[in-house]
Amino acid sequence: MARLSLKNIIGQKDGIRSMIQSLVEQSGACVYIEDDTGKILFGDGQHTNQFEYAVKLNEIQIGLVKGDEKAIVIADLLNYLSKKEAEKKKLGTEILNLYQEINLIFNFSEKLAQTIDAPSIGAITLNEARHVIKASNGVVILWDESKKKLEVIGNSEELFFEEHTINNNLQVLLKILFNGRSEIVSDTAVLVETAIILPVVKSLIYSSLKVNSRVVGAIILATNEAEYYTAADLKLLTTLALQSSAAIESALLYEKNIREAKESEEAMRRIYEVTGKFVPYEFIKSLGHNVITDVKLGNQVEKIVTVLFSDIRGYTTLSEKM
């Protein structure tokens, strides 16, 4: 939120200056008003400055009212107006942030609906996050339970850590990033000392990716500049994490189902190849089926068949004698 100045308050179009002028005339006060740099904003500075009263906003002085003993009335008015103006500006900022969050959720949901693989979801999440939160780098990491290791599924142009070393410090990373919370890390000394991140990083912000209270990963943003993230940034990142975590989980399940379907298809193909070599088609057909996988024990099919078992090495000699 931009800082309010006394000049802006006095110069408003809703008649603040006229109100002050009228109050001065009615009270007969001899006053003039200065901003925090000493520039005169009201009056000519020719009056006495026997008394001076500060005009403050959030305990910060933004100007002075100087003059006779009646100057305190003008100072009290300006302090009241400054407080009200700050409240209006804060409310406007909150409404703007709320609109931004709603707009972000709507647009992000549309993009997620068009994506079915985890890496693409990670890339979209990072793009959306860096669009509303200032960051030098960003990354989405997932925990692979089968391999017991962290994997990067999405990252910005430059990583803020050495990818091959992140699994060398699992205990530290899992404690920080996989605690199920969203946090701002302004003191990066521990992460730098353990070589988890590069020394150039000044501040981090992250949010855990959770599905049914189970942490599956994290989205992390980093800045190389000497400025810190805010609670508003954390709220936006948490919103993105909540949406993307469910989408990533669905994508991983989809990939697992596809993989299992391919494995099942390959197993069936091998079964067909084996049955083609060792089980005659005529035998399967005599049981009322076309493939051996349709044959089940106890299906009450009764057939009299003749089966010849022979060592293949003596089959030719034996068949010539038949």
N, C-alpha and C positions, 0 to 999 in steps of 0.2 A: 504494500500500500504506500503510495507516494506521501511524503510528509506534507502536512498542512502548514501554510504560512499565514501570518497575520494579515499580510497584504491581500491574500485571496479572500479571507473572511470579511474584511472591511470593504473590499471592492465588489462584493456580490451584488447581483441585480435585484435582490429582494428587499432593497431599501435599508441595509444595515448602516451605511454611511449617513443616510438622512436621519435615521433613528438616533444615531450618536450625536449628530449636529443638533437635533431638536432637544435632546436631553441636556446637552451642554448649555444651550440657550436658556432653557427653562430653569436650570439649577444655578446659572450664573457662574459655572465653573470655568477656571482658566486652565486648560489642559492641552497637551499635544501628545501624539502617539508615535512611538518608534518601533521598527521591527528589530530582529535580533542582531542586525548589523549596524544599527544606529541611524538608519534612514528614516526620515520623518514621513509618516503615512497620513497623519491628520493633524491639522493645526499648523502654525507657522514657526513654532519654536521660540517665539519672542516672550512667551509667558514665563512665569517663575517655575523653577523646577525644584522648589523646596521639598516637595514630596514626589516619590516615584514608587510605582507599584508594578510588580511583575505580572505578565500574562503568560500562563503556563499551559502546556498540553502534555498530558502523561508525564508530569514532573519535569518536563523540559521547557525552558524559557523560550518563548517565541517573540517576545516584545516587551515594551515598557510603556506605562502611562505616566507622564510627568505633569506636574502642575501644583495647584494648591491642594488643600485638604479634601476638596470635593472630587479630586481625581480618582479616589477609590471607588466611587460609584461607577465610573466608566470602566475601570479595571475589572470590577466584579461582573459587569455586563459582558465584557470581552472574554473573560474566563468561562462564563456560562455558554456563550455562543461558540467558543472554540470546542468545548466539550461536546455540545450537540452536533456540531459539524463533523467531529471525529466519529461519533456514533453513526451518523448517516453514511459516512464514507466506509466505515467498517461493515455496515449492513449491506451496502452496495457491493462491496468486495465479496462478501459471503454469498450473496445471490448470484454473482457472476461465477464464483467457484462452483456453486451447485449446478448452474446451467452447464458449465463446462463438463462437470462430472456426468450429468445425464446425457449430454451429447456424446461424450466419450463412450459411455456404456452402449448406447444405441448403435453407433458406427462400428464399434469393436465387435458387437454381437453379430452384425451383418457379415463382417469379414470372417469371423470364426465359422459361421454357418456354411461358408463356401470352401472350407479347408478340412481335409481328413487325415493328414499326416502330421506327426509330432514336430518335425523340424520346421515345417511351414508355419505351424501355430506359434512356435517359439520365435520365428522371425517376425511375424505379424505383431506379436506381443511387444517385442523390443522396439519395433518401429513406432507403435502407438505410445509406448512409454516415453521414448525420447522426443516425441512430438510435443508432449505436455510437460515433461520434466527435463531440465537441462542436465546433460550428461556427456562426458567425453567418451565413455565406453559403456557397453552393456553386454550381459550374457544370461542365458537360461541354461541351468544345469539340472540333470535328473539323476536320481539314485537308481542304479541297476541292481536289483536285489539278487538276481541270479549270478552276476559277476562280482557283487560286493564292491562296486566302484562307482565313481561319479563320471557322468558323460555330458559333454557339451552338445546341446541340440540346436543352439542358436547363439550367435554372437555378432557384435558390431564389427566395423572394419579392423580395429586393432584390439587385441585382448589385453587386459590389464594384469594378466598373470601368465605364467608359463604353463601351457595346457598339460604337458607331460608330468608336471610336478604336483598337481592338485591332489592326486591320490596318495602322495607321500605324507600328507598332513591331514588325513581323514579325521582323526580325533578332534583336532581344532576346528576344522570346517563343519563337521557334523554338529558340534556343540554350538557354534555360532549361527550357522545358516539353517540348520534343520531343527531348530527349537520350536517351530510352529508359530513363530511371531514375525512381525514386521518391525524393522528397526532402522535407525540412522546411526552409522558408525563414523563419528567425527575424529576419533583417535585411532589411527590406523597403524600405530607403532608395532603392536603385537603381530599383526598380519604381515607387515614388512619384514620384521625380524625373523619370522619363520619362513620367509621367502614365498608366502602364499600369494601376495600381490607385489607389483612393482613399486619402487619408492616414489615414483611420480604421482601416485594416487594420493589425493588430499582428503577425500571423504567418500563414503559408501552409503548406499541406501538399498535395502533388500526386503523382499517379502517371500515368505514360504509358500510353496504350491501345495495345497492340501486337498485331499479327497476323503470325505467321511472321517475327518480327524487324523488321517494318515498323511504324513509329509512325504511327498514324492519328489520334491525338488525345490528350486528357488529361482527367482528372477532378481538379478543384481545390476544396479547402475553405479557407475563411479565417475567422479569428476577430478580432473587434474588441476583445477583452479582453486584458489584460496577462498572459497565460499561454501556455505553449508546448506544442506537440504532442510526443508521445513516440514511441519506437520501436515500441511496441505499436500506437499509432494508425496508424503508417506501414505496419505489417504488415497490418492489417485493410483499409486502403485499397488496398494492392497486391493483396490477394486479390479484392476487388470489381472492380478494374480488369482483372485477368486473365480473370474470367468475363464481364464486360460487353463487353470488346473483341471477343471472338469473336462474341457475340450481335449487336453493332452491325454488324460486318462482314457477317454473314449477312443482316441486315435490309436493309442497303444493296444487297447483291447481289439480294435479292428484289425490292426496289423498282426496280432497274435492269432486271431481267427483265420485270417487269410493264410498265414504260415501253416497252421494246423491243417487247414483244408488241402493245401498243396502236399503236405506230408502224407495225408490220408489218401489222396489221389495217387501219389507215387507208390504207396504200399499196395493199393489195389492193382495198379499196373503190374507190379512185380508178381503178385498172386496169379494174375491172369497168365503171365508168361510161364510161371512154374506149372500151372495146371495144363497149359497147352502142351508142355513137354511130357508130363507124367500121367495125366488123366485124360483119356480119350474123350473127345466131344460126344461120341455116340453113347458113352456110358452116362454122361451127365444128362444127355437128351432123353435117355431111357428112364431117367428119374423124373422127367417132366420139367426140366429146367434147361436154361441156355448157358449159364455160367455157374461155376462151382460155388461162388459166394452166396448163391440163392439156395443151395442145398443145406438143410438143417437136420440134425439128428432128431429122430422121433416124429418126422412129418408123415409117417404111416404110408410111405410109398413102398410097395412090395413088388420086386422084380426078380426073376431068375436070370442071373448073368453068369457067364463063364469068364474067369480072369486067369490069365497066364502070367506067372512071375518067373523071371529067368535072369540069370547073370548075363549081361549084355555081351560078354566076351564069348559065350558059347551059344548065343541065340541063333546064329546062321546055321550051324551044324544041327542043332535041335530042330529047327524049322524044316530042314531038308528031309528029315526022317518022318515028319508028320504026314 
